[in-house]
């Protein structure tokens, strides 16, 4: 079998090895003890084992190919994360972004202070401590920044070797340490994942006005003969009249529909707005029958999938005048929105519409309402997004006082671009939308490839450095650099700030720019809380992680 494996072409041998690592690692990650498992982190440990075995067997792989597969996996993972959380990222940034970023920055600073303290107290060489620091915080760009600045300062060749060994030794516990910190916070505060997920969803809904309904009879005689547009009942003032009962006849109201005393309107809007409107219109009717059953009026949910309507406002779509169809609410990313005339429609928006069957059918043609389109992935926008992300990550960022420019790199660039593009929604014919199933598949494929290669390349020298060299001591130092900042800020975030536990997990993963930790947090619950917190702090932390090693070299070299 070994001879057969040796005889395979290099590409086939590498693909076979990565497939074995992925299969074993994912199986290992599914094993749980008292509900706790390694999750996606199992792939890394399977990769370390495979790296050791292949090294002993004399099997090697092209470094350029390994680097390509690793970077491709990382780019796919962070880009898909950006697409997933982009629509909610900027609103989350406004609500709690400052506090999250301050706590994430505190983790970076505490880690740097811990590393410097270890260097000064134990006399571990600076290149080694830089590698340990980068591995302990699982940040490859940080490693690259340290190597680059030492090279610029003409450091000895063994400095680069020490950085690499320190990184390889500290990296495995860097990932495990983040998971341990998450678990310890959970155990310390005796937290329930389902309750935390429900609390996050409730908090998120409360940040947006929840839409309610109310039946109101017109009693204000000053409104006799006025049309709905004049009194702001088509979204202008946050309230929509979706049905009108006149006598025994149920009608679909239009903006120009004139109302009369005794008419009953079915209002949709935030509680405060509809009750304010009720004071102006008349009184609440408790037992009004405004149901569409037994009438020629129907309501349907139509999904925006037509490219022709993307970016248009509800006023520009003008369904009421064109088809006699009223939009009572818009659901976007699980949140109900008032159909204000100025609200722009985005791909995937769900419109609650009311009208006659024939009219609804015509409106559906205009809106798109194609379930098949919702399941399709537009590959051209995906590749354009990846290209833009790579370009952005390669742009040098000059910081005064720094000997070399910084870069967002292949992790930061695609993430930032994905956040922006998914927030924009579409640009001309390109729709920056990815079906959830496709997003999850690409994201998981990316992180598995990345971890497989990292484990495979580190496994060959891992045991030798650990057993015969200072590796065990370095690993302890790395564990301290990993755990001290995470536990200090994690406990503070939960105990003092009362931050949701799932957001704490995203904060800890994002502060270490660690995709496997995010994957572990995502596996705890289907909630978007970890990914939103991760994406909120990631851009700033990535810059700090690249900047800190350069500052340490300038101060200590």
GUNU-350760 format. One line per field, with one value per residue (C-alpha): residue number from 0; residue in one letter; chain; x negated, y negated, z. Coordinates in steps of 0.02 Angstrom, whole numbers. Layout:
GUNU-350760
k <- [NUM	...]
r <- [A	...]
c <- [A	...]
X <- [X	...]
Y <- [Y	...]
Z <- [Z	...]
//
This chain:
GUNU-350760
k <- [0	1	2	3	4	5	6	7	8	9	10	11	12	13	14	15	16	17	18	19	20	21	22	23	24	25	26	27	28	29	30	31	32	33	34	35	36	37	38	39	40	41	42	43	44	45	46	47	48	49	50	51	52	53	54	55	56	57	58	59	60	61	62	63	64	65	66	67	68	69	70	71	72	73	74	75	76	77	78	79	80	81	82	83	84	85	86	87	88	89	90	91	92	93	94	95	96	97	98	99	100	101	102	103	104	105	106	107	108	109	110	111	112	113	114	115	116	117	118	119	120	121	122	123	124	125	126	127	128	129	130	131	132	133	134	135	136	137	138	139	140	141	142	143	144	145	146	147	148	149	150	151	152	153	154	155	156	157	158	159	160	161	162	163	164	165	166	167	168	169	170	171	172	173	174	175	176	177	178	179	180	181	182	183	184	185	186	187	188	189	190	191	192	193	194	195	196	197	198	199	200	201	202	203	204	205	206	207	208	209	210	211	212	213	214	215	216	217	218	219	220	221	222	223	224	225	226	227	228	229	230	231	232	233	234	235	236	237	238	239	240	241	242	243	244	245	246	247	248	249	250	251	252	253	254	255	256	257	258	259	260	261	262	263	264	265	266	267	268	269	270	271	272	273	274	275	276	277	278	279	280	281	282	283	284	285	286	287	288	289	290	291	292	293	294	295	296	297	298	299	300	301	302	303	304	305	306	307	308	309	310	311	312	313	314	315	316	317	318	319	320	321	322	323	324	325	326	327	328	329	330	331	332	333	334	335	336	337	338	339	340	341	342	343	344	345	346	347	348	349	350	351	352	353	354	355	356	357	358	359	360	361	362	363	364	365	366	367	368	369	370	371	372	373	374	375	376	377	378	379	380	381	382	383	384	385	386	387	388	389	390	391	392	393	394	395	396	397	398	399	400	401	402	403	404	405	406	407	408	409	410	411	412	413	414	415	416	417	418	419	420	421	422	423	424	425	426	427	428	429	430	431	432	433	434	435	436	437	438	439	440	441	442	443	444	445	446	447	448	449	450	451	452	453	454	455	456	457	458	459	460	461	462	463	464	465	466	467	468	469	470	471	472	473	474	475	476	477	478	479	480	481	482	483	484	485	486	487	488	489	490	491	492	493	494	495	496	497	498	499	500	501	502	503	504	505	506	507	508	509	510	511	512	513	514	515	516	517	518	519	520	521	522	523	524	525	526	527	528	529	530	531	532	533	534	535	536	537	538	539	540	541	542	543	544	545	546	547	548	549	550	551	552	553	554	555	556]
r <- [X	X	X	X	X	X	X	X	X	X	X	X	X	X	X	X	X	X	X	X	X	X	X	X	X	X	X	X	X	X	X	X	X	X	X	X	X	X	X	X	X	X	X	X	X	X	X	X	X	X	X	X	X	X	X	X	X	X	X	X	X	X	X	X	X	X	X	X	X	X	X	X	X	X	X	X	X	X	X	X	X	X	X	X	X	X	X	X	X	X	X	X	X	X	X	X	X	X	X	X	X	X	X	X	X	X	X	X	X	X	X	X	X	X	X	X	X	X	X	X	X	X	X	X	X	X	X	X	X	X	X	X	X	X	X	X	X	X	X	X	X	X	X	X	X	X	X	X	X	X	X	X	X	X	X	X	X	X	X	X	X	X	X	X	X	X	X	X	X	X	X	X	X	X	X	X	X	X	X	X	X	X	X	X	X	X	X	X	X	X	X	X	X	X	X	X	X	X	X	X	X	X	X	X	X	X	X	X	X	X	X	X	X	X	X	X	X	X	X	X	X	X	X	X	X	X	X	X	X	X	X	X	X	X	X	X	X	X	X	X	X	X	X	X	X	X	X	X	X	X	X	X	X	X	X	X	X	X	X	X	X	X	X	X	X	X	X	X	X	X	X	X	X	X	X	X	X	X	X	X	X	X	X	X	X	X	X	X	X	X	X	X	X	X	X	X	X	X	X	X	X	X	X	X	X	X	X	X	X	X	X	X	X	X	X	X	X	X	X	X	X	X	X	X	X	X	X	X	X	X	X	X	X	X	X	X	X	X	X	X	X	X	X	X	X	X	X	X	X	X	X	X	X	X	X	X	X	X	X	X	X	X	X	X	X	X	X	X	X	X	X	X	X	X	X	X	X	X	X	X	X	X	X	X	X	X	X	X	X	X	X	X	X	X	X	X	X	X	X	X	X	X	X	X	X	X	X	X	X	X	X	X	X	X	X	X	X	X	X	X	X	X	X	X	X	X	X	X	X	X	X	X	X	X	X	X	X	X	X	X	X	X	X	X	X	X	X	X	X	X	X	X	X	X	X	X	X	X	X	X	X	X	X	X	X	X	X	X	X	X	X	X	X	X	X	X	X	X	X	X	X	X	X	X	X	X	X	X	X	X	X	X	X	X	X	X	X	X	X	X	X	X	X	X	X	X	X	X	X	X	X	X	X	X	X	X	X	X	X	X	X	X	X	X	X	X	X	X	X	X	X	X	X	X	X	X	X	X	X	X	X	X	X	X	X	X	X	X	X	X	X	X	X	X	X	X	X]
c <- [A	A	A	A	A	A	A	A	A	A	A	A	A	A	A	A	A	A	A	A	A	A	A	A	A	A	A	A	A	A	A	A	A	A	A	A	A	A	A	A	A	A	A	A	A	A	A	A	A	A	A	A	A	A	A	A	A	A	A	A	A	A	A	A	A	A	A	A	A	A	A	A	A	A	A	A	A	A	A	A	A	A	A	A	A	A	A	A	A	A	A	A	A	A	A	A	A	A	A	A	A	A	A	A	A	A	A	A	A	A	A	A	A	A	A	A	A	A	A	A	A	A	A	A	A	A	A	A	A	A	A	A	A	A	A	A	A	A	A	A	A	A	A	A	A	A	A	A	A	A	A	A	A	A	A	A	A	A	A	A	A	A	A	A	A	A	A	A	A	A	A	A	A	A	A	A	A	A	A	A	A	A	A	A	A	A	A	A	A	A	A	A	A	A	A	A	A	A	A	A	A	A	A	A	A	A	A	A	A	A	A	A	A	A	A	A	A	A	A	A	A	A	A	A	A	A	A	A	A	A	A	A	A	A	A	A	A	A	A	A	A	A	A	A	A	A	A	A	A	A	A	A	A	A	A	A	A	A	A	A	A	A	A	A	A	A	A	A	A	A	A	A	A	A	A	A	A	A	A	A	A	A	A	A	A	A	A	A	A	A	A	A	A	A	A	A	A	A	A	A	A	A	A	A	A	A	A	A	A	A	A	A	A	A	A	A	A	A	A	A	A	A	A	A	A	A	A	A	A	A	A	A	A	A	A	A	A	A	A	A	A	A	A	A	A	A	A	A	A	A	A	A	A	A	A	A	A	A	A	A	A	A	A	A	A	A	A	A	A	A	A	A	A	A	A	A	A	A	A	A	A	A	A	A	A	A	A	A	A	A	A	A	A	A	A	A	A	A	A	A	A	A	A	A	A	A	A	A	A	A	A	A	A	A	A	A	A	A	A	A	A	A	A	A	A	A	A	A	A	A	A	A	A	A	A	A	A	A	A	A	A	A	A	A	A	A	A	A	A	A	A	A	A	A	A	A	A	A	A	A	A	A	A	A	A	A	A	A	A	A	A	A	A	A	A	A	A	A	A	A	A	A	A	A	A	A	A	A	A	A	A	A	A	A	A	A	A	A	A	A	A	A	A	A	A	A	A	A	A	A	A	A	A	A	A	A	A	A	A	A	A	A	A	A	A	A	A	A	A	A	A	A	A	A	A	A	A	A	A	A	A	A	A	A	A	A	A	A	A	A	A	A	A	A	A	A	A]
X <- [0	-141	-231	-71	-49	-230	-196	-51	-76	-111	60	152	46	83	270	276	186	299	452	394	357	527	623	532	531	716	755	644	730	900	848	915	887	1029	1085	913	810	671	787	693	534	522	459	305	256	285	172	34	41	36	-109	-208	-171	-212	-372	-428	-383	-483	-332	-342	-229	-267	-271	-193	-46	-19	-23	102	225	207	235	380	466	440	505	661	698	680	770	921	922	927	1070	1167	1152	1138	1322	1323	1142	1162	1317	1228	1078	1188	1274	1130	979	878	888	846	696	629	639	556	417	393	364	231	143	150	77	-66	-102	-102	-223	-342	-338	-383	-524	-598	-580	-634	-755	-669	-743	-637	-612	-548	-431	-364	-328	-250	-144	-84	-46	38	158	173	131	27	19	-58	-191	-222	-237	-365	-467	-460	-519	-660	-715	-714	-825	-945	-920	-1017	-944	-910	-790	-669	-687	-650	-494	-428	-461	-383	-230	-213	-228	-107	22	112	146	187	340	377	352	487	607	556	586	760	800	734	840	991	958	915	1079	1181	1252	1380	1345	1530	1574	1430	1483	1663	1605	1498	1642	1757	1630	1606	1793	1812	1685	1806	1986	2094	2242	2417	2592	2747	2924	2983	3152	3150	3241	3149	3273	3132	3069	3228	3180	2992	2882	2759	2608	2658	2665	2504	2576	2463	2303	2258	2287	2236	2412	2495	2681	2683	2872	3031	3203	3347	3512	3501	3374	3188	3079	2895	2860	2758	2664	2806	2946	3061	3119	3284	3342	3384	3252	3141	2956	2834	2673	2497	2349	2249	2357	2321	2360	2523	2588	2541	2635	2783	2801	2812	2932	3059	3075	3016	3137	3113	3222	3210	3208	3072	3022	2995	3088	3246	3197	3111	2963	2808	2640	2477	2293	2192	2002	1900	1793	1813	1658	1768	1843	1685	1640	1808	1905	2079	2146	2057	2122	2296	2388	2543	2574	2511	2593	2706	2591	2540	2378	2418	2242	2067	1966	1778	1653	1789	1838	2007	1996	2129	2153	2106	2116	1928	1878	1770	1802	1661	1640	1725	1845	2012	2162	2328	2450	2640	2749	2859	2787	2764	2682	2566	2515	2465	2371	2279	2217	2146	2069	1996	2054	1940	1892	1770	1676	1661	1570	1452	1282	1220	1040	985	1015	927	768	776	792	643	541	583	542	372	333	385	285	130	139	-3	55	-82	-87	-202	-350	-334	-482	-369	-190	-50	76	246	187	284	393	435	460	592	685	696	751	882	953	970	1039	1167	1225	1244	1347	1323	1223	1297	1334	1225	1318	1211	1322	1273	1401	1373	1340	1208	1129	1115	1042	907	869	845	741	629	595	564	434	350	336	283	134	85	83	-6	-147	-171	-162	-334	-435	-305	-349	-537	-529	-408	-508	-691	-694	-618	-451	-361	-413	-367	-199	-167	-215	-98	43	19	21	180	279	241	312	458	516	492	593	716	763	771	883	1006	1000	987	1052	1183	1141	1234	1128	1137	1076	936	884	883	784	653	637	630	502	388	439	468	586	586	643	782	831	837	946	1060	1083	1151	1308	1382	1387	1291	1227	1049	1024	1088	973	827	852	877	705	608	553	483	403	321	238	182	115	8	-48	-92	-239	-317	-303	-378	-526	-555	-548	-644	-764]
Y <- [0	-120	-80	-112	-278	-326	-286	-407	-576	-718	-798	-633	-594	-762	-752	-577	-633	-785	-676	-554	-699	-778	-615	-566	-742	-772	-602	-644	-813	-728	-628	-710	-686	-756	-859	-934	-893	-963	-1003	-1065	-1074	-885	-913	-1005	-864	-735	-841	-845	-655	-637	-759	-656	-492	-557	-638	-472	-381	-504	-567	-750	-872	-1029	-1179	-1290	-1172	-1159	-1348	-1367	-1243	-1323	-1499	-1446	-1366	-1519	-1638	-1533	-1524	-1709	-1765	-1655	-1718	-1896	-1858	-1773	-1912	-2063	-2115	-2121	-2176	-2363	-2374	-2268	-2384	-2534	-2449	-2367	-2376	-2501	-2398	-2235	-2313	-2387	-2216	-2133	-2264	-2228	-2044	-2092	-2211	-2088	-1952	-2065	-2118	-1935	-1889	-2031	-1984	-1803	-1863	-1977	-1854	-1692	-1760	-1662	-1733	-1870	-1778	-1626	-1728	-1815	-1644	-1583	-1740	-1720	-1535	-1563	-1687	-1578	-1724	-1683	-1864	-1909	-1777	-1846	-2024	-1970	-1874	-2020	-2152	-2041	-2012	-2200	-2222	-2090	-1969	-1804	-1659	-1558	-1695	-1645	-1462	-1504	-1601	-1453	-1326	-1436	-1458	-1271	-1223	-1355	-1346	-1183	-1241	-1413	-1335	-1217	-1360	-1465	-1319	-1289	-1472	-1464	-1306	-1376	-1533	-1425	-1311	-1454	-1543	-1382	-1441	-1356	-1371	-1365	-1501	-1610	-1588	-1633	-1784	-1845	-1827	-1921	-2060	-2073	-2084	-2215	-2325	-2335	-2388	-2232	-2249	-2224	-2235	-2329	-2351	-2530	-2606	-2781	-2904	-3067	-3166	-3277	-3128	-3104	-3088	-3098	-2972	-2856	-2941	-3108	-3037	-2936	-2761	-2689	-2679	-2864	-2875	-2697	-2623	-2531	-2503	-2330	-2298	-2400	-2338	-2444	-2374	-2189	-2211	-2181	-2285	-2307	-2492	-2595	-2756	-2853	-2758	-2881	-2834	-2870	-2872	-2693	-2611	-2486	-2482	-2341	-2430	-2357	-2442	-2461	-2467	-2649	-2707	-2612	-2668	-2847	-2828	-2751	-2908	-3008	-2891	-2826	-2676	-2496	-2364	-2201	-2080	-2149	-2017	-2071	-1894	-1856	-1690	-1684	-1839	-1872	-1944	-1840	-1867	-1790	-1799	-1847	-1836	-1968	-1874	-1978	-2078	-2212	-2264	-2255	-2423	-2501	-2579	-2519	-2681	-2648	-2470	-2545	-2379	-2465	-2571	-2447	-2289	-2337	-2243	-2310	-2266	-2251	-2209	-2166	-2027	-2043	-1926	-1870	-2048	-2127	-2301	-2432	-2448	-2632	-2705	-2743	-2565	-2487	-2307	-2181	-2005	-1881	-2006	-1925	-2036	-2005	-2057	-2071	-2077	-1979	-1815	-1878	-2038	-1942	-1831	-1983	-2059	-1894	-1898	-2071	-2029	-1865	-1748	-1609	-1479	-1405	-1571	-1571	-1405	-1453	-1528	-1665	-1613	-1770	-1884	-1756	-1759	-1947	-1963	-1848	-1948	-2113	-2039	-1977	-2148	-2239	-2120	-2155	-2345	-2408	-2516	-2638	-2681	-2821	-2753	-2576	-2511	-2410	-2433	-2326	-2226	-2151	-1994	-1850	-1835	-2017	-2077	-1950	-1970	-2160	-2151	-2018	-2124	-2275	-2183	-2082	-2243	-2328	-2179	-2202	-2304	-2315	-2137	-2059	-1997	-1974	-1838	-1661	-1526	-1471	-1289	-1340	-1462	-1330	-1201	-1319	-1383	-1207	-1153	-1305	-1280	-1093	-1127	-1261	-1157	-1000	-1089	-1180	-1015	-923	-1051	-1068	-884	-833	-935	-949	-798	-822	-1003	-957	-810	-844	-1033	-1176	-1142	-1087	-1244	-1351	-1266	-1314	-1493	-1491	-1423	-1567	-1694	-1612	-1588	-1739	-1873	-1765	-1718	-1893	-1978	-1833	-1836	-2026	-2026	-1903	-1958	-2147	-2189	-2047	-2005	-1858	-1700	-1664	-1841	-1812	-1659	-1762	-1898	-1775	-1691	-1858	-1931	-1785	-1795	-1609	-1527	-1355	-1435	-1524	-1359	-1281	-1425	-1412	-1227	-1268	-1349	-1401	-1580	-1714	-1789	-1715	-1761	-1938	-1969	-1888	-1998	-2153	-2141	-2050	-2200	-2300	-2147	-2092	-2262	-2256	-2078	-2132	-2291	-2221	-2106	-2251	-2363	-2227	-2207	-2395	-2405	-2249	-2201]
Z <- [0	45	-119	-214	-126	-167	-349	-366	-452	-331	-352	-328	-175	-97	-134	-61	97	119	93	228	346	314	337	497	567	538	616	764	782	795	947	1104	1290	1394	1245	1213	1059	951	808	655	761	743	565	630	747	611	500	633	645	456	446	570	480	306	370	446	284	179	85	34	-52	-157	-41	-175	-196	-8	7	-133	-56	117	52	-59	89	198	63	33	219	260	101	139	319	254	136	276	405	291	292	483	509	493	601	732	720	758	905	997	882	984	1143	1052	965	1127	1210	1060	1061	1247	1207	1078	1199	1345	1234	1180	1360	1414	1274	1316	1501	1460	1346	1479	1623	1538	1408	1268	1105	1029	863	958	1065	909	833	995	1004	824	849	1017	935	778	663	510	447	615	584	410	476	606	477	356	479	545	366	338	490	421	565	561	462	620	676	538	589	771	722	622	760	892	784	747	931	996	856	904	1081	1011	930	1074	1199	1119	1129	1310	1351	1273	1370	1535	1518	1481	1631	1749	1718	1693	1528	1417	1230	1177	1304	1246	1064	1106	1206	1061	938	1056	1079	893	861	996	909	763	791	791	674	745	674	730	662	679	636	560	675	640	533	469	371	271	88	119	28	114	40	117	293	279	279	144	243	245	433	474	458	312	285	205	204	209	265	204	258	216	76	101	-15	-52	-19	-140	-105	-186	-98	-10	164	250	430	480	370	461	416	453	503	505	591	751	907	948	770	748	918	876	712	804	910	749	656	781	895	899	837	928	829	653	518	398	353	169	183	81	-19	-185	-90	-52	31	-27	13	-140	-144	-235	-363	-521	-567	-647	-480	-372	-299	-338	-197	-152	-223	-388	-394	-375	-355	-287	-442	-570	-506	-360	-240	-69	22	207	268	206	288	267	351	472	522	478	404	371	182	178	1	7	59	-77	-122	-108	-174	-58	22	65	29	116	-19	-25	-180	-298	-364	-542	-481	-365	-509	-612	-465	-437	-617	-589	-419	-480	-342	-406	-277	-402	-412	-223	-231	-372	-343	-460	-489	-582	-430	-319	-422	-443	-254	-227	-353	-269	-99	-156	-231	-73	36	-70	-55	58	203	254	439	497	594	527	423	309	248	321	219	258	172	97	252	287	107	51	217	204	21	59	201	87	-65	32	116	-54	-113	-299	-421	-595	-653	-516	-362	-207	-134	-94	-48	132	84	-44	77	212	92	25	200	271	121	144	328	306	169	274	432	339	261	422	516	377	363	552	597	533	658	793	900	881	938	1075	1146	1108	1110	1208	1124	1282	1375	1226	1218	1400	1362	1212	1320	1441	1298	1232	1391	1501	1384	1326	1500	1571	1434	1413	1598	1596	1442	1520	1702	1686	1513	1516	1335	1259	1272	1085	1052	1179	1078	918	1007	1068	898	807	927	880	695	711	583	669	832	738	658	832	895	744	780	954	882	714	782	685	848	841	658	682	831	737	583	690	772	636	527	674	756	594	579	761	744	596	682	854	802	707	861	971	855	850	1040	1087	946]
//
